[in-house]
Amino acid sequence: MSVVVSLTGIAALVLGAGLVLLLQVIPPTDRISVTRRTISEYGLSEHKGVFALAVVLVALGSAAGLAVLRAQRRLPVPAAVLGTLWTVGLLVIVAFPKPDWAAVSRADFGGTLHRIASVVAFVALPLAVLVAARTAFPSSPGRRLLARVLAIGSLGWFAVILGAVVVAAAEDGRWWTLIPLGLVERGMALTELLALGVLLAPVGERPGPSR
């Protein structure tokens, strides 16, 4: 049963990611720049329902898979807390869409929550994978290494954003113009989903020694 739940969770992740990719090729969202505009921009389009469904699918798939790991005692408490922050963060992103900067000059309460939830979610997930890797794969060093590499890669994408913020603060500029923000965010999202998929994928049991 746990294998079915894990595979269902991974299928939800794939479907959610597929819907976001679909938004990048169908009109009118195909006109949204994938290099400069963030993924949340789809939430302001005519296809905002599709975007919301995609994010909810990723959140539910994550919750299901992490719950299985926790039940199998392959998910330490700190990793479970971080995984919960990731899941809740995704739901907050849907509940409080990104502000339409063409219509407002500053973020309101909902916009502030959206920003905070985005940062918390994108940071919490790779940390959860790093914390859980050893416990999740005690006898699978290859899977453990792959999960860690992907998690570190995810944090590397986020470090690019932090670097832009620091440089912009020093030069009194706009940090989001210093990097291809849309491309960086999409790279980070893809790397994090891959890391999560590696973590959630069922681990086959090795046959015990013959007696």
HELIX and SHEET records of a PDB file:
HELIX    1   1 SER A    2  LEU A   23  1                                  22    
HELIX    2   2 THR A   29  ARG A   31  5                                   3    
HELIX    3   3 ILE A   39  LEU A   44  5                                   6    
HELIX    4   4 LYS A   48  ALA A   71  1                                  24    
HELIX    5   5 VAL A   77  ALA A   95  1                                  19    
HELIX    6   6 PHE A  109  ALA A  136  1                                  28    
HELIX    7   7 PRO A  141  GLU A  171  1                                  31    
HELIX    8   8 TRP A  175  THR A  177  5                                   3    
HELIX    9   9 LEU A  181  LEU A  200  1                                  20    
END                                                                             
